[in-house]
């Protein structure tokens, strides 16, 4: 798996110190099936998702808008949602 640490990790740590954000391709992220169906024409090799895969949290500021929209109705949390109302609060 090829991962890349998010260049804004210091700021992200201030929002949620328990998360570690990296940039992933669609193929690396193993997104839910309903997301993949909605992204059928999206290149699987494109680095387009900034996320903590373990906690299912994504940073919409560094995630392609199509992927962010596809993740909205899943068990994934957007970073601000996680910080304010996620399961850890």
DSSP file (Angstrom, degrees, kcal/mol; ACC not computed):
  #  RESIDUE AA STRUCTURE BP1 BP2  ACC     N-H-->O    O-->H-N    N-H-->O    O-->H-N    TCO  KAPPA ALPHA  PHI   PSI    X-CA   Y-CA   Z-CA
    1    1 A X              0   0    0      0, 0.0     2,-0.7     0, 0.0    23,-0.0   0.000 360.0 360.0 360.0 134.4    0.0    0.0    0.0
    2    2 A X        +     0   0    0      2,-0.0     2,-0.3    23,-0.0    23,-0.3  -0.893 360.0 173.6-104.8 110.4    1.3    3.4   -0.9
    3    3 A X        -     0   0    0     -2,-0.7     2,-0.4    21,-0.1    21,-0.2  -0.852  17.6-158.9-118.3 154.9    0.3    6.1    1.6
    4    4 A X  E     -A   23   0A   0     19,-1.2    19,-3.9    -2,-0.3     2,-0.1  -0.994  23.4-121.2-133.2 126.4    1.3    9.7    1.9
    5    5 A X  E     -A   22   0A   0     -2,-0.4    17,-0.3    17,-0.3     2,-0.2  -0.390  37.1-105.6 -64.2 141.2    1.0   11.7    5.1
    6    6 A X    >   -     0   0    0     15,-2.1     3,-1.6     1,-0.1    -1,-0.1  -0.501  20.9-136.7 -67.7 132.1   -1.2   14.7    4.8
    7    7 A X  T 3  S+     0   0    0      1,-0.3     3,-0.3    -2,-0.2    -1,-0.1   0.698 103.0  57.4 -65.1 -17.1    1.0   17.9    4.6
    8    8 A X  T >>  +     0   0    0      1,-0.2     4,-2.1     2,-0.1     3,-0.6   0.085  67.8 125.6 -98.5  24.0   -1.4   19.6    7.0
    9    9 A X  H <>  +     0   0    0     -3,-1.6     4,-2.2     1,-0.2    -1,-0.2   0.819  66.3  58.5 -56.9 -34.5   -1.0   17.0    9.8
   10   10 A X  H 3> S+     0   0    0     -3,-0.3     4,-1.0     1,-0.2    -1,-0.2   0.935 110.5  42.7 -61.7 -42.0   -0.1   19.5   12.5
   11   11 A X  H <> S+     0   0    0     -3,-0.6     4,-1.1     1,-0.2     3,-0.3   0.880 113.1  53.2 -68.6 -37.2   -3.4   21.4   12.0
   12   12 A X  H  X S+     0   0    0     -4,-2.1     4,-2.5     1,-0.2    -1,-0.2   0.850 102.8  58.0 -67.3 -33.7   -5.3   18.2   11.8
   13   13 A X  H  < S+     0   0    0     -4,-2.2    -1,-0.2     1,-0.2    -2,-0.2   0.834 101.7  55.9 -64.2 -31.7   -3.8   17.0   15.1
   14   14 A X  H  < S+     0   0    0     -4,-1.0     3,-0.2    -3,-0.3    -1,-0.2   0.849 110.2  45.0 -68.4 -33.3   -5.2   20.1   16.8
   15   15 A X  H  < S-     0   0    0     -4,-1.1     2,-0.2     1,-0.2    -2,-0.2   0.921 139.7  -2.4 -75.4 -45.3   -8.7   19.2   15.6
   16   16 A X    ><  -     0   0    0     -4,-2.5     3,-1.6     3,-0.1    -1,-0.2  -0.736  60.1-172.0-151.1  96.0   -8.4   15.5   16.5
   17   17 A X  T 3  S+     0   0    0      1,-0.3    -4,-0.1    -3,-0.2    -3,-0.1   0.641  83.2  65.8 -66.9 -13.9   -5.2   14.2   18.0
   18   18 A X  T 3  S+     0   0    0     -5,-0.1     2,-0.3     2,-0.0    -1,-0.3   0.579  90.8  79.0 -82.9  -9.4   -6.3   10.6   17.9
   19   19 A X    <   -     0   0    0     -3,-1.6     2,-0.5    -7,-0.2    -3,-0.1  -0.725  60.3-158.0-105.1 150.1   -6.4   10.5   14.1
   20   20 A X        -     0   0    0     -2,-0.3     2,-0.4     2,-0.0    33,-0.2  -0.946  16.4-154.9-126.7 109.6   -3.7   10.1   11.6
   21   21 A X        +     0   0    0     -2,-0.5   -15,-2.1    31,-0.1     2,-0.3  -0.690  18.9 166.6 -92.6 133.1   -4.5   11.4    8.1
   22   22 A X  E     -AB   5  51A   0     29,-2.2    29,-2.7    -2,-0.4     2,-0.5  -0.920  37.3-108.8-135.0 162.2   -2.9   10.2    4.9
   23   23 A X  E     +AB   4  50A   0    -19,-3.9   -19,-1.2    -2,-0.3     2,-0.3  -0.816  42.7 178.1 -96.9 131.8   -3.6   10.5    1.3
   24   24 A X  E     - B   0  49A   0     25,-3.1    25,-1.7    -2,-0.5    24,-1.6  -0.861  29.0-119.5-130.0 159.5   -4.9    7.4   -0.5
   25   25 A X  E  >  - B   0  47A   0     -2,-0.3     4,-1.6   -23,-0.3    22,-0.2  -0.520  39.4-107.0 -85.2 166.9   -6.1    6.2   -3.8
   26   26 A X  H  >>S+     0   0    0     20,-0.8     4,-0.8    17,-0.4     5,-0.6   0.907 121.8  52.9 -60.8 -41.8   -9.6    4.8   -4.1
   27   27 A X  H >45S+     0   0    0     17,-2.0     3,-0.5     1,-0.2    -1,-0.2   0.893 109.1  48.3 -62.8 -40.8   -8.2    1.3   -4.4
   28   28 A X  H 345S+     0   0    0     16,-0.3    -1,-0.2     1,-0.2    -2,-0.2   0.827 105.1  59.4 -68.0 -32.3   -6.1    1.7   -1.2
   29   29 A X  H 3<5S-     0   0    0     -4,-1.6    -1,-0.2    -3,-0.1    -2,-0.2   0.687  88.6-145.5 -76.9 -19.0   -9.0    3.0    0.8
   30   30 A X  T <<5 -     0   0    0     -4,-0.8    -3,-0.1    -3,-0.5     3,-0.1   0.954  27.5-165.1  51.2  56.4  -11.3    0.0    0.4
   31   31 A X      < -     0   0    0     -5,-0.6    -1,-0.1     1,-0.1     5,-0.1  -0.240  28.4 -79.3 -70.2 159.2  -14.4    2.2    0.4
   32   32 A X    >>  -     0   0    0      1,-0.1     4,-2.0     3,-0.1     3,-0.9  -0.197  41.4-113.1 -58.6 151.7  -17.9    0.7    0.9
   33   33 A X  H 3> S+     0   0    0      1,-0.3     4,-2.3     2,-0.2     5,-0.2   0.857 115.4  57.1 -55.1 -40.8  -19.5   -0.9   -2.1
   34   34 A X  H 3> S+     0   0    0      1,-0.2     4,-1.4     2,-0.2    -1,-0.3   0.818 107.4  49.7 -64.8 -28.5  -22.2    1.8   -2.4
   35   35 A X  H <> S+     0   0    0     -3,-0.9     4,-1.1     2,-0.2    -1,-0.2   0.922 109.2  50.6 -71.9 -45.3  -19.5    4.4   -2.7
   36   36 A X  H  < S+     0   0    0     -4,-2.0     3,-0.3     1,-0.2    -2,-0.2   0.872 107.8  53.5 -61.9 -37.1  -17.6    2.5   -5.4
   37   37 A X  H >< S+     0   0    0     -4,-2.3     3,-1.2     1,-0.2    -1,-0.2   0.914 109.5  48.4 -62.4 -42.3  -20.9    2.1   -7.3
   38   38 A X  H 3< S+     0   0    0     -4,-1.4    -1,-0.2     1,-0.3    -2,-0.2   0.678 114.7  46.7 -71.7 -16.8  -21.4    5.9   -7.2
   39   39 A X  T >< S+     0   0    0     -4,-1.1     3,-2.1    -3,-0.3    -1,-0.3  -0.060  70.9 134.3-112.3  30.9  -17.8    6.4   -8.3
   40   40 A X  T <  S+     0   0    0     -3,-1.2    -1,-0.1     1,-0.3    -2,-0.1   0.812  77.2  41.0 -53.4 -36.3  -17.8    3.9  -11.2
   41   41 A X  T 3  S+     0   0    0     -3,-0.2     2,-0.3    -4,-0.1    -1,-0.3   0.429  90.4 108.2 -93.4   1.1  -16.1    6.2  -13.6
   42   42 A X  S <  S-     0   0    0     -3,-2.1     2,-0.3    -6,-0.2    -3,-0.1  -0.631  80.9-108.8 -81.3 132.7  -13.6    7.6  -11.1
   43   43 A X    >   -     0   0    0     -2,-0.3     3,-1.3     1,-0.2   -17,-0.4  -0.444  20.3-150.1 -64.6 123.7  -10.0    6.4  -11.6
   44   44 A X  T 3  S+     0   0    0     -2,-0.3   -17,-2.0     1,-0.3   -16,-0.3   0.681  94.0  56.5 -67.6 -19.1   -9.1    3.9   -8.9
   45   45 A X  T 3  S+     0   0    0    -20,-0.2     2,-0.3   -19,-0.1    -1,-0.3   0.512  80.9 109.6 -92.0  -5.8   -5.4    4.9   -9.1
   46   46 A X  S <  S-     0   0    0     -3,-1.3     2,-1.0     1,-0.1   -20,-0.8  -0.539  72.7-128.4 -75.3 131.5   -6.0    8.6   -8.4
   47   47 A X  E     +B   25   0A   0     -2,-0.3   -22,-0.3   -22,-0.2    -1,-0.1  -0.700  59.1 136.2 -77.0 105.5   -4.8    9.9   -5.0
   48   48 A X  E     +     0   0A   0    -24,-1.6    16,-2.6    -2,-1.0     2,-0.4   0.292  39.4  76.4-140.8   9.1   -8.1   11.6   -4.1
   49   49 A X  E     -B   24   0A   0    -25,-1.7   -25,-3.1    14,-0.2     2,-0.6  -0.990  48.0-165.5-136.0 127.7   -8.9   10.8   -0.5
   50   50 A X  E     +B   23   0A   0     -2,-0.4     9,-3.0     9,-0.4     2,-0.3  -0.955  41.9 135.1-108.5 115.7   -7.4   12.3    2.7
   51   51 A X  E     -BC  22  58A   0    -29,-2.7   -29,-2.2    -2,-0.6     2,-0.7  -0.975  63.5-121.8-156.9 162.7   -8.4   10.0    5.6
   52   52 A X  E  >> - C   0  57A   0      5,-2.9     5,-1.8    -2,-0.3     4,-0.9  -0.955  32.4-168.1-106.0 103.8   -7.8    8.0    8.7
   53   53 A X  T  45S+     0   0    0     -2,-0.7     3,-0.4   -33,-0.2    -1,-0.1   0.845  79.3  59.4 -67.0 -35.2   -8.8    4.6    7.4
   54   54 A X  T  45S+     0   0    0      1,-0.2    -1,-0.2   -34,-0.2   -35,-0.0   0.877 116.8  32.0 -61.6 -38.6   -8.9    2.9   10.8
   55   55 A X  T  45S-     0   0    0     -3,-0.4    -1,-0.2     2,-0.1    -2,-0.2   0.440 106.0-122.4-100.2  -1.4  -11.5    5.3   12.2
   56   56 A X  T  <5 +     0   0    0     -4,-0.9    21,-2.9    -3,-0.4     2,-0.4   0.935  63.0 141.4  58.2  50.0  -13.4    5.9    8.9
   57   57 A X  E   < -Cd  52  77A   0     -5,-1.8    -5,-2.9    19,-0.2     2,-0.3  -0.980  30.4-168.4-123.4 133.4  -12.8    9.6    9.0
   58   58 A X  E     -Cd  51  78A   0     19,-2.6    21,-2.3    -2,-0.4     2,-0.8  -0.906  22.0-131.9-123.1 152.7  -12.1   11.8    5.9
   59   59 A X    >   -     0   0    0     -9,-3.0     3,-1.6    -2,-0.3    -9,-0.4  -0.882  14.5-163.1-101.6 105.0  -10.9   15.4    5.5
   60   60 A X  G >  S+     0   0    0     -2,-0.8     3,-0.9     1,-0.3    -1,-0.1   0.761  85.0  68.2 -63.5 -24.1  -13.2   16.9    2.9
   61   61 A X  G 3  S+     0   0    0      1,-0.2    -1,-0.3    -3,-0.1     4,-0.1   0.783 113.4  29.8 -65.4 -25.3  -10.7   19.8    2.4
   62   62 A X  G <  S+     0   0    0     -3,-1.6     2,-0.4   -12,-0.2    -1,-0.2   0.141 106.3  90.6-118.3  17.2   -8.2   17.3    0.9
   63   63 A X  S <  S-     0   0    0     -3,-0.9   -14,-0.2    -4,-0.2   -15,-0.1  -0.927  87.0-100.9-117.3 139.5  -10.7   14.9   -0.6
   64   64 A X    >>  -     0   0    0    -16,-2.6     4,-2.4    -2,-0.4     3,-0.6  -0.302  32.5-124.9 -54.7 135.2  -12.2   15.0   -4.1
   65   65 A X  H 3> S+     0   0    0      1,-0.2     4,-2.4     2,-0.2     5,-0.2   0.814 109.5  57.0 -56.4 -32.8  -15.7   16.5   -3.9
   66   66 A X  H 3> S+     0   0    0      2,-0.2     4,-1.9     1,-0.2    -1,-0.2   0.896 109.4  45.1 -65.3 -39.0  -17.2   13.5   -5.7
   67   67 A X  H <> S+     0   0    0     -3,-0.6     4,-1.9     2,-0.2    -2,-0.2   0.919 111.4  52.5 -70.6 -43.6  -15.8   11.2   -3.0
   68   68 A X  H  X S+     0   0    0     -4,-2.4     4,-0.8     1,-0.2    -2,-0.2   0.926 111.0  47.7 -56.1 -45.9  -16.9   13.4   -0.2
   69   69 A X  H >< S+     0   0    0     -4,-2.4     3,-0.7     1,-0.2     4,-0.4   0.891 110.7  51.4 -63.9 -39.9  -20.4   13.4   -1.6
   70   70 A X  H 3< S+     0   0    0     -4,-1.9     3,-0.4     1,-0.2    -1,-0.2   0.805 109.5  51.0 -68.2 -28.5  -20.4    9.6   -2.0
   71   71 A X  H >< S+     0   0    0     -4,-1.9     3,-1.6     1,-0.2     5,-0.4   0.610  85.5  89.6 -83.0 -12.6  -19.3    9.1    1.6
   72   72 A X  T << S+     0   0    0     -4,-0.8    -1,-0.2    -3,-0.7    -2,-0.1   0.844  90.0  41.9 -56.8 -40.1  -22.0   11.3    3.1
   73   73 A X  T 3  S+     0   0    0     -4,-0.4    -1,-0.3    -3,-0.4     2,-0.2  -0.033 104.5  82.2-101.4  31.7  -24.6    8.6    3.6
   74   74 A X  S <  S-     0   0    0     -3,-1.6    -3,-0.1     2,-0.3    -4,-0.0  -0.532  98.6 -88.4-119.1-172.3  -22.2    5.9    4.9
   75   75 A X  S    S+     0   0    0     -2,-0.2     2,-0.2     2,-0.1    -3,-0.1   0.423  93.6 107.4 -79.7   2.1  -20.6    5.0    8.2
   76   76 A X        -     0   0    0     -5,-0.4     2,-0.4   -19,-0.0    -2,-0.3  -0.542  61.1-143.4 -80.6 147.7  -17.7    7.4    7.4
   77   77 A X  E     -d   57   0A   0    -21,-2.9   -19,-2.6    -2,-0.2     2,-0.3  -0.883   9.9-129.1-110.2 141.6  -17.4   10.7    9.2
   78   78 A X  E  >  -d   58   0A   0     -2,-0.4     4,-2.6   -21,-0.2     3,-0.4  -0.659  37.1-109.5 -78.3 148.0  -16.2   14.0    7.8
   79   79 A X  H  > S+     0   0    0    -21,-2.3     4,-2.6    -2,-0.3     5,-0.2   0.869 117.0  47.2 -50.6 -48.4  -13.5   15.4   10.1
   80   80 A X  H  > S+     0   0    0      1,-0.2     4,-1.6     2,-0.2    -1,-0.3   0.877 112.5  50.2 -65.2 -36.8  -15.6   18.3   11.5
   81   81 A X  H  > S+     0   0    0     -3,-0.4     4,-3.1     2,-0.2     5,-0.4   0.923 111.6  48.8 -64.2 -44.0  -18.5   15.9   12.2
   82   82 A X  H  X S+     0   0    0     -4,-2.6     4,-1.6     1,-0.2    -2,-0.2   0.913 110.4  50.9 -60.6 -44.2  -16.1   13.5   14.0
   83   83 A X  H  < S+     0   0    0     -4,-2.6    -1,-0.2    -5,-0.2    -2,-0.2   0.819 121.9  31.4 -65.9 -31.2  -14.6   16.3   16.1
   84   84 A X  H  < S+     0   0    0     -4,-1.6    -2,-0.2    -5,-0.2    -1,-0.2   0.758 141.4   3.4-101.0 -28.0  -18.1   17.6   17.2
   85   85 A X  H  < S+     0   0    0     -4,-3.1    -3,-0.2    -5,-0.2    -2,-0.2   0.259  87.1 132.3-145.7  16.7  -20.3   14.5   17.3
   86   86 A X  S >< S-     0   0    0     -4,-1.6     3,-1.7    -5,-0.4    -4,-0.1  -0.050  74.5 -91.6 -67.3 175.3  -18.3   11.4   16.5
   87   87 A X  T 3  S+     0   0    0      1,-0.3    -1,-0.1     2,-0.1    -5,-0.0   0.686 122.0  62.8 -64.7 -18.6  -18.5    8.2   18.5
   88   88 A X  T 3         0   0    0      1,-0.2    -1,-0.3    -6,-0.2    -5,-0.1   0.632 360.0 360.0 -80.9 -13.6  -15.5    9.3   20.7
   89   89 A X    <         0   0    0     -3,-1.7    -1,-0.2    -7,-0.2    -2,-0.1   0.481 360.0 360.0 -83.8 360.0  -17.4   12.4   22.1
